[in-house]
Amino acid sequence: MKIHLQDGYAIDGSEGAARELVSASVIHIQNLRKEYASVAGVVPVLHGLNMGVLPGEFVAIMGASGSGKSTLMNILGCLDIATSGSYFLNGRDVTVLDRDTLAHLRNDLIGFVFQGFNLLPRASLLDNVALPLVYSKVSREERVARANEMLRKVGLAKYRDSRPNQISGGQQQRVAIARALVNRPKLLLADEPTGNLDSQTGHEIMNLFKELNERDGITIVLITHEVDVAAYAHRLVRLADGHIVYDGSSHEGTMSKNLTEYSAAAHSTS
């Protein structure tokens, strides 16, 4: 039976179910806060967020510029740490880990896809995809086999020996996705992955994400400010001024008639 989440807890509210969710979830954050120091004083960015993501979910986090979505992505990706609150990644409390342990955890459990493709221009597509496995000290034979497998999954096996400048922007993003998946992560984090692509190519990339989630059960959390991109996810989390103002069905949350309601809710939290 699938467990539904509300503010990171089982809807029935039982403490036992909540504890089980922490261990079962890929992501579980509770009362997460982030503040930055500035000349003018402390600037709060995230205000006590509660959220959980179960294995196999496809979640879009959406918000306008300044909503806190990039800050949240950096914390979820173990690239930054929260000021207070808890964050469990695959059942492990990352808030108590030192920098080196955090880096190893990030490499083992998370794959990243960014707006920029960040491919090595002089390396073949095969070597670009295999690069994370070098840091994991995987043998050359296994690196080649796994990189070939990932290129096949994203439909680029025949271009394995090509350089990035010999393929299109959409194909380069497919390579970046293959690279993010080659280490077999528990979580794929995508930050504005269609931002540098035209609309048609963007839809092709989103269909690939949807296929990877539904066919292979890959857990995906995607950051976007575009409604049509968020609609590909099964679940939508809306941020406004550092608060979660909606957490539910992406179909319901991206319907145009609801956008005004969520905007009003955002203003009521500030």
Secondary structure, 3 states (H helix, E strand, C coil): CCCCEECCEECCCCHHHHHHHHHHCCEEEEEEEEEEEECCEEEEEEEEEEEEECCCCEEEEECCCCCCHHHHHHHHCCCCCCCEEEEEECCEEHHHCCHHHHHHHHHHHEEEECCCCCCCCCCCHHHHHHHHHHHCCCCHHHHHHHHHHHHHHCCCHHHCCCCHHHCCHHHHHHHHHHHHHCCCCCEEEEECCCCCCCHHHHHHHHHHHHHHHHHHCCEEEEEECCHHHHCCCCEEEEEECCEEEEEEEHHHHCCHHHHHHHHHHHHHHC
